[in-house]
């Protein structure tokens, strides 16, 4: 998985790094995202005088999945096995990774002599629009009008209108496309339909 480390501030809608703290991605073993972030807190932040890693997180989303003849709300990790972290001390953190077996065994091998891959400004902007501090993108709500036009009534899907490619009403899935983690990504987001699901 990849970790992202950083803090950004916004000026006229643009994201910029603050105080030298950067966003990075890091790859860990699939299914170990939450455990790895817990280990960072226990093995690195608690043992260091300063908080070397300001935040470690992974993106999640809510989806509507149909089984048993009904739609059910489910929660999924997005971009497994990537995690995101904020730090301005990449070298110090890398040393601690290598000195801590519980973390090192969960990491993928280095690329270009580093575990960390810095995020581009556009990628940080994408994350900043994703839900709240829990990094969970909850279901949006849409309305289908009598003339068959569709409106996004509520939810974070409003934040991704420019990336929106398709609304699949049957599957309750919005498909957005964006350049993320170095390649073009097609991401499925969930929604509910007013008058049918609500």
Residue pairs with C-beta under 8 A, 6 or more apart in sequence:
1 25
1 26
1 27
1 28
1 29
1 30
1 32
1 33
1 36
1 58
1 80
1 81
1 82
1 83
1 106
1 107
1 108
2 24
2 25
2 26
2 27
2 82
2 83
2 84
2 115
2 116
2 117
2 181
3 24
3 25
3 26
3 28
3 53
3 56
3 83
3 84
3 85
3 115
3 116
4 23
4 24
4 25
4 26
4 82
4 83
4 84
4 85
4 86
4 119
4 127
5 21
5 22
5 23
5 24
5 53
5 54
5 55
5 84
5 85
5 86
5 87
5 88
5 90
5 93
5 116
6 17
6 21
6 22
6 23
6 24
6 54
6 85
6 86
6 87
6 119
6 124
7 17
7 18
7 19
7 21
7 54
7 86
8 15
8 16
8 17
8 18
8 23
8 124
8 128
9 15
9 16
9 18
10 16
10 128
14 121
14 125
15 121
15 124
15 125
15 128
16 121
17 23
19 88
20 88
21 54
21 86
21 87
21 88
22 86
22 87
22 88
22 90
22 118
22 119
23 84
23 85
23 86
23 118
23 119
23 123
23 124
23 127
24 84
24 85
24 87
24 90
24 116
24 117
24 118
24 119
25 82
25 83
25 84
25 116
25 117
25 119
25 181
26 82
26 83
26 84
26 85
26 107
26 115
26 116
26 117
27 81
27 82
27 107
27 108
27 115
28 36
28 81
28 83
28 106
28 107
28 108
29 81
29 106
29 108
30 80
30 81
31 80
31 81
32 81
32 106
33 58
33 77
33 80
33 81
33 83
34 58
35 106
36 56
36 83
36 103
36 106
37 56
37 57
37 58
37 83
39 100
39 102
39 103
39 106
40 53
40 56
40 85
40 103
41 56
43 96
43 100
43 102
43 103
44 52
44 53
44 93
44 96
44 100
44 103
45 51
45 52
45 53
47 96
48 96
52 87
52 89
52 92
52 93
52 96
53 85
53 86
53 87
53 93
54 85
54 86
54 87
55 84
55 85
55 86
56 83
56 84
56 85
57 83
57 84
57 85
57 135
58 77
58 78
58 79
58 80
58 82
58 83
58 84
58 135
59 77
59 78
59 79
59 84
59 127
59 130
59 135
59 137
60 75
60 76
60 77
60 78
60 134
60 135
60 136
60 137
61 75
61 76
61 78
61 136
61 137
61 189
61 190
62 73
62 74
62 75
62 76
62 136
62 137
62 138
62 139
62 190
63 73
63 74
63 75
63 76
63 139
63 172
63 173
63 188
63 189
63 190
64 71
64 72
64 73
64 74
64 139
64 171
64 172
64 173
64 190
64 191
64 192
64 197
65 71
65 72
65 74
66 72
66 171
71 172
71 197
73 139
73 190
75 136
78 137
78 187
79 180
79 181
79 185
81 108
82 181
84 119
84 127
85 116
87 93
90 114
90 116
93 116
94 114
94 115
94 116
96 103
97 103
97 104
97 107
97 115
98 104
107 115
108 115
111 117
117 182
119 127
122 179
123 179
123 180
123 181
126 178
126 180
127 135
129 156
129 159
129 160
130 137
130 156
130 159
131 137
131 138
131 156
137 156
137 189
138 155
138 156
139 155
139 190
139 191
139 192
140 152
140 153
140 154
140 155
140 156
140 157
140 158
140 174
140 189
140 190
140 191
140 192
141 152
141 153
141 154
141 155
141 191
141 192
141 193
141 194
141 198
142 150
142 151
142 152
142 153
142 157
142 167
142 191
142 192
142 193
142 194
143 150
143 151
143 153
143 193
143 194
143 195
144 150
144 169
144 193
144 194
144 195
145 151
150 167
150 169
152 158
152 161
152 191
153 194
155 191
156 189
157 164
157 174
157 189
157 191
160 174
160 176
160 189
163 176
163 177
163 178
164 174
164 175
164 176
165 175
165 176
165 177
165 186
166 174
166 175
167 173
167 174
167 175
167 191
168 174
168 175
169 193
172 190
172 191
172 192
172 193
172 197
173 188
173 189
173 190
173 191
174 188
174 189
174 190
174 191
175 186
175 187
175 188
175 189
176 186
176 187
176 189
177 184
177 185
177 186
177 187
178 184
178 185
178 187
179 185
180 187
192 198
